C-alpha cells in the first residue's frame, strides 16, 4: 500500500509536478493534433483516409524506430533539461505550418519531422522521471499518472476538439497544438533535474546503438512485454487509423462524433490507470497483461459485426481498458530491470521496438480496410492481436510465473 507520507512527499516535489504538468499540457495538444490530422486526411482523401493515415503514422513509426536508438546514444552528452525544452520549441514551430498543408506529401514530411523530435523527447522524459522520484512507491504511482496523462490525449483532447470544432476550423486547431508545446517548454525551464549518476559506470558506456536493443531483448520480462505490445498496437492502430472512416462511412457521423469515439477509448484506459497502482501491490504485471490482451481480442471480434453507436462505443471503451492494462506497467518493469544501469538506454530500446509493432499495425489497419472493408480490417487486427497473445503466453510459461 502507498502510505499517506509517500503521497504527500510526491506532490510536494515541485520538479515532478512541473514535469507532469508539462507532459499533460503537451499531450493535450498532441491529442488535438491526432483528431485534426484524421480530419485533415479525410478532407484531402475522403474515403481513402484510412490509407493516408496508415502511411502517415507509418512514417511516424519509421522516425521513432530509426531515430530513438540513435538519440539514446547521442543524448548521453546532452543536458536533459535543455534538450527537452529545445525539442518542445521545435515541435511547436512545425505545428504552426500544418494549417497551410494542401498536399498529402506535405502531411508525410511534417509527420516525419515532428515525430523525429518526439523520438528524442519521449525516452529522455521517461529516463528523467526516476531521477526526480527516487522512492519506488512514488515512482509506481507516477507511472500510473503518466499513463493517465497519455490517456488525456484520448479523453480531454477529443472533448476540447469537439467543442472547438463548433467555433473554428480543424486546421486552425493546429496553432493551439503549437501553444501547448511552448507552455510545456516554459514549465520544463523551471525544473531542476538531477545529474545522471550512472554516467560514470563503464557498463553504461556502450558505444553501439544496437547494444541497447540487444540488452532489452535479452531480458525475459522485457521480451514478454514486447509481445504483449503487439496486441496493444493492433488495438491502437485500429482506433487511430480507422475510427474516422468508421464514424463517417458506417455510422454516418461527423467530426464531433469522431472525437467522441476516441473519448470512450481514453475513458476506459484512464479508469484502469487509476486502479493499477493498487492492483500491482497484490499481483504481478503479467496478470494484467493477459487480461488486457483478452479484452482487446473481445473488442476486435465485436468490431467484425460492425455494431451501431452503442456497440461501437462499448468496443472503444473495452479497447481502452485492454491497452492500458498492458502499457501502464511498462515503465515499472523497465526501471526494475535497469535499476543498476542506464534506464535511458532501455527506455529508448523499448520505444523503438514497440513502435516497430505500430509501424506494422498502422499499415495493416489501413491497407486491410482499403482491400477488405471495415469488417475485414477488424478480422486482420484480431489475428495480429491473437498472435501477440500466443507469443506472450509461450514466453511467460518459460521464464516467469503470474502472481
C-alpha positions in Angstrom: 0.0 0.0 0.0 1.1 3.6 -0.7 1.4 5.5 2.6 0.0 8.9 3.1 3.5 10.2 3.7 4.6 8.9 0.3 1.7 10.7 -1.3 2.5 14.0 0.3 6.2 13.8 -0.5 5.4 13.1 -4.1 3.1 16.1 -4.6 5.4 18.4 -2.7 8.1 17.6 -5.2 7.9 20.7 -7.4 10.1 19.2 -10.1 7.8 16.2 -10.5 4.6 18.4 -10.6 6.2 20.6 -13.3 7.3 17.6 -15.3 3.8 16.1 -15.1 2.1 19.4 -15.9 4.4 19.8 -18.9 3.5 16.3 -20.1 -0.2 16.8 -19.6 -0.3 20.1 -21.5 1.8 18.9 -24.4 -0.2 15.7 -24.7 -3.5 17.6 -24.8 -2.0 19.4 -27.8 -0.8 16.1 -29.3 -4.3 14.6 -28.8 -6.0 17.5 -30.5 -3.5 17.1 -33.4 -4.4 13.4 -33.7 -8.1 14.3 -34.2 -7.2 17.2 -36.5 -4.8 15.0 -38.6 -7.5 12.4 -39.1 -9.9 15.2 -40.2 -7.2 16.7 -42.5 -6.6 13.3 -44.1 -10.4 12.9 -44.7 -10.5 16.4 -46.1 -7.7 15.6 -48.6 -8.6 12.0 -49.4 -12.1 11.3 -48.1 -12.8 7.6 -48.2 -9.1 6.8 -48.8 -8.4 8.5 -45.4 -7.6 5.1 -43.8 -4.8 4.5 -46.3 -3.5 8.1 -45.9 -3.5 7.8 -42.2 -1.8 4.4 -42.2 1.0 5.8 -44.3 1.3 9.0 -42.2 1.5 7.1 -39.0 3.8 4.5 -40.5 6.2 7.4 -41.3 5.8 8.4 -37.7 6.9 5.0 -36.6 9.9 4.9 -39.0 11.1 8.1 -37.3 10.6 6.5 -33.9 12.2 3.2 -34.7 15.2 4.6 -36.6 16.0 7.6 -34.5 15.2 6.7 -30.9 18.2 4.3 -30.5 20.5 6.9 -32.1 19.2 9.7 -29.8 19.7 7.3 -26.8 23.4 7.3 -27.5 23.8 10.9 -28.6 21.7 12.2 -25.7 24.2 11.0 -23.1 26.2 14.1 -23.9 23.1 16.4 -23.7 21.8 18.4 -20.9 18.5 16.7 -20.5 16.6 19.8 -19.4 17.7 22.0 -22.2 17.3 19.2 -24.8 13.6 18.7 -23.7 13.0 22.4 -23.9 14.5 22.7 -27.4 12.6 19.7 -28.7 9.3 21.3 -27.5 10.1 24.5 -29.2 11.0 22.8 -32.5 7.7 20.8 -32.4 5.8 24.0 -31.8 7.3 25.7 -34.9 6.4 22.7 -37.0 2.8 22.6 -35.9 2.4 26.2 -36.9 2.8 25.2 -40.6 0.1 22.4 -40.6 -2.9 24.7 -41.3 -1.3 25.6 -44.6 -1.0 22.0 -45.8 -2.9 21.2 -49.0 -1.0 18.2 -50.4 -0.6 14.7 -49.0 3.2 14.8 -49.4 3.4 17.8 -47.1 1.5 15.8 -44.4 4.1 13.0 -44.7 7.1 15.3 -44.5 5.8 17.2 -41.4 4.8 13.9 -39.7 8.4 12.7 -40.0 9.9 16.0 -38.7 7.5 16.3 -35.8 8.0 12.7 -34.7 11.7 12.8 -35.1 11.6 15.3 -32.3 9.3 13.0 -30.3 11.7 10.1 -30.9 14.3 12.1 -28.9 11.9 13.7 -26.4 10.0 10.6 -25.1 12.9 8.4 -24.0 14.6 11.4 -22.4 11.4 12.3 -20.5 10.9 8.6 -19.4 14.5 8.4 -18.2 14.2 11.7 -16.3 11.2 10.6 -14.2 13.0 8.1 -11.9 15.8 10.7 -11.2 13.2 13.1 -9.9 11.2 10.4 -7.9 13.7 8.1 -6.2 11.1 6.4 -4.0 9.8 3.2 -5.6 6.2 3.7 -4.4 6.2 7.2 -5.6 7.6 6.2 -9.0 5.0 3.4 -9.3 2.2 6.0 -8.8 4.0 8.4 -11.2 3.9 5.8 -13.9 0.2 5.5 -13.5 -0.2 9.2 -13.6 2.0 9.3 -16.7 -0.3 6.7 -18.3 -3.3 8.9 -17.3 -1.6 11.8 -18.9 -1.3 9.8 -22.2 -5.0 9.0 -21.8 -5.8 12.6 -21.6 -4.8 12.7 -25.2 -7.9 10.5 -25.8 -10.2 11.9 -23.2 -9.8 15.7 -22.8 -8.4 16.3 -26.3 -11.4 14.9 -28.2 -13.8 16.8 -25.9 -11.8 20.0 -26.4 -11.6 19.3 -30.1 -15.3 18.7 -30.4 -16.1 21.9 -28.6 -13.6 24.0 -30.6 -14.7 22.5 -33.9 -18.1 24.2 -33.4 -16.3 27.5 -33.4 -13.2 27.2 -35.6 -11.8 25.1 -38.4 -9.8 22.0 -37.5 -6.9 23.5 -39.4 -6.7 26.4 -37.0 -6.6 24.0 -34.1 -3.0 23.1 -35.1 -2.0 26.5 -33.8 -3.4 25.6 -30.4 -1.2 22.5 -30.5 1.9 24.7 -31.1 0.9 26.8 -28.0 0.8 23.7 -25.8 4.3 22.8 -26.6 5.5 26.3 -25.8 3.8 26.1 -22.4 5.4 22.7 -21.8 8.8 24.2 -22.6 8.3 27.0 -20.1 7.3 24.5 -17.3 10.4 22.4 -18.1 12.6 25.6 -17.8 11.6 25.8 -14.1 12.5 22.2 -13.4 15.7 21.1 -11.6 16.7 17.7 -13.0 19.5 15.8 -11.0 22.6 14.8 -13.0 22.8 11.2 -14.3 24.9 9.4 -11.7 25.2 6.3 -13.9 27.3 8.2 -16.5 30.5 7.0 -14.8 29.5 3.4 -14.9 31.6 1.6 -17.5 28.6 -0.7 -18.2 26.7 2.2 -19.4 29.2 3.4 -21.9 28.3 1.0 -24.7 29.1 2.7 -28.0 26.9 0.6 -30.2 23.3 1.7 -30.9 22.3 -1.9 -31.3 23.5 -2.9 -27.9 20.5 -1.2 -26.3 18.1 -3.3 -28.4 20.1 -6.4 -27.7 20.1 -5.8 -23.9 16.4 -5.2 -23.9 15.5 -8.4 -25.8 17.9 -10.4 -23.7 15.7 -9.7 -20.6 12.8 -12.3 -20.5 10.3 -9.9 -18.8 11.0 -7.2 -21.4 10.8 -9.6 -24.2 7.4 -10.8 -23.0 6.3 -7.2 -22.6 7.2 -6.6 -26.2 5.0 -9.4 -27.3 2.1 -8.0 -25.3 2.6 -4.7 -27.1 1.8 -6.3 -30.4 -1.8 -6.8 -29.2 -1.9 -3.2 -27.8 -0.5 -1.9 -31.1 -3.2 -3.7 -33.1 -5.9 -2.1 -30.9 -4.4 1.3 -31.1 -3.8 1.2 -34.8 -7.5 0.3 -35.4 -8.6 3.2 -33.3 -6.3 5.8 -34.8 -6.4 4.8 -38.4 -10.0 3.6 -38.9 -12.2 5.5 -36.4 -12.7 8.5 -38.6 -13.8 6.3 -41.6 -16.0 4.1 -39.4 -17.8 7.0 -37.9 -18.3 8.8 -41.3 -18.9 5.9 -43.6 -20.5 3.2 -41.3 -22.3 5.3 -38.7 -22.8 8.4 -40.9 -21.5 10.7 -38.2 -19.3 13.7 -38.3 -16.2 15.4 -36.8 -17.7 15.7 -33.3 -18.7 12.0 -33.2 -15.2 11.0 -34.3 -13.8 12.9 -31.3 -16.5 11.3 -29.0 -15.5 7.8 -30.1 -11.8 8.5 -29.2 -13.0 9.8 -25.9 -14.5 6.4 -25.0 -11.1 4.7 -25.7 -9.3 7.1 -23.4 -12.0 6.8 -20.7 -11.5 3.0 -20.5 -7.8 3.5 -20.4 -7.8 6.1 -17.7 -10.1 4.1 -15.4 -7.6 1.2 -15.4 -4.6 3.5 -14.9 -6.2 4.9 -11.8 -6.6 1.5 -10.3 -3.4 -0.2 -11.3 -1.1 1.1 -8.6 -3.3 -0.7 -6.0 -3.6 -3.8 -8.1 0.1 -4.0 -8.7 0.7 -4.1 -5.0 -1.1 -7.5 -4.9 -0.4 -9.1 -8.3 2.4 -9.2 -10.9 2.0 -7.1 -14.1 1.8 -10.3 -16.2 -1.7 -10.9 -14.8 -3.0 -7.6 -16.2 -1.2 -8.1 -19.5 -3.2 -11.3 -20.0 -6.4 -9.5 -19.1 -5.6 -6.7 -21.4 -4.9 -9.0 -24.4 -8.2 -10.9 -23.8 -10.2 -7.7 -23.7 -8.6 -6.5 -26.9 -9.5 -9.7 -28.7 -13.1 -9.5 -27.4 -13.4 -5.9 -28.6 -11.9 -6.6 -32.1 -14.2 -9.5 -32.5 -17.1 -7.3 -31.6 -15.9 -4.9 -34.3 -16.3 -7.5 -37.0 -20.0 -7.3 -36.6 -19.9 -3.5 -37.5 -22.0 -2.5 -34.5 -24.1 0.6 -34.3 -23.4 3.5 -32.0 -24.0 1.7 -28.7 -21.9 -1.3 -29.6 -19.2 0.8 -31.2 -18.9 3.0 -28.1 -18.6 -0.2 -25.9 -16.0 -1.6 -28.2 -13.9 1.6 -28.0 -14.2 1.6 -24.2 -13.0 -2.1 -23.9 -10.1 -1.4 -26.3 -9.0 1.5 -23.9 -9.1 -0.9 -20.9 -7.1 -3.5 -22.7 -4.4 -1.2 -23.9 -4.0 0.4 -20.5 -3.6 -3.0 -18.8 -0.5 -3.5 -21.0 1.0 -0.1 -21.4 0.7 1.3 -17.9 3.0 -1.3 -16.4 5.9 -0.9 -18.9 7.8 1.8 -17.1 7.8 -0.1 -13.8 9.2 -3.2 -15.4 11.8 -1.4 -17.4 13.0 0.6 -14.4 13.2 -2.6 -12.3 15.4 -4.2 -14.9 17.6 -1.2 -15.4 18.0 -0.1 -11.7 21.7 -0.8 -11.8 22.3 0.7 -15.3 21.3 3.3 -17.8 17.5 3.4 -17.8 17.5 5.8 -20.8 19.0 3.1 -23.0 16.3 0.6 -22.0 13.5 3.2 -22.5 14.9 4.1 -25.9 15.0 0.4 -26.9 11.5 -0.1 -25.6 10.4 3.0 -27.6 11.9 1.7 -30.8 10.9 -2.0 -30.5 7.3 -1.3 -29.5 6.9 1.2 -32.3 8.1 -1.4 -34.7 4.7 -3.1 -33.9 2.9 0.2 -34.5 4.6 0.5 -37.9 3.3 -2.9 -38.9 -0.2 -2.5 -37.4 -0.7 1.0 -38.8 0.0 -0.3 -42.3 -2.1 -3.4 -41.7 -5.1 -1.4 -40.4 -5.1 1.0 -43.3 -4.4 -1.5 -46.1 -6.8 -4.1 -44.8 -9.6 -1.6 -44.6 -8.9 -0.5 -48.1 -8.7 -4.0 -49.5 -11.3 -5.9 -47.4 -13.5 -3.3 -46.0 -14.0 -2.5 -42.3 -15.2 -6.0 -41.4 -12.1 -7.5 -42.9 -9.9 -4.9 -41.2 -11.2 -6.0 -37.8 -10.6 -9.6 -38.6 -7.0 -8.9 -39.7 -6.3 -6.9 -36.5 -7.9 -9.7 -34.4 -5.5 -12.2 -35.9 -2.5 -9.9 -35.3 -3.5 -9.3 -31.6 -4.1 -13.1 -31.2 -0.5 -13.7 -32.5 0.8 -11.3 -29.9 -1.1 -13.2 -27.2 0.2 -16.5 -28.3 3.8 -15.3 -28.3 3.3 -13.7 -24.8 1.8 -16.8 -23.2 4.6 -19.0 -24.7 7.2 -16.6 -23.3 5.9 -16.3 -19.7 5.4 -20.0 -19.4 9.1 -20.5 -19.8 10.5 -17.6 -17.8 8.2 -16.4 -15.0 5.0 -17.2 -13.3 2.0 -15.0 -12.7 1.5 -14.0 -9.1 
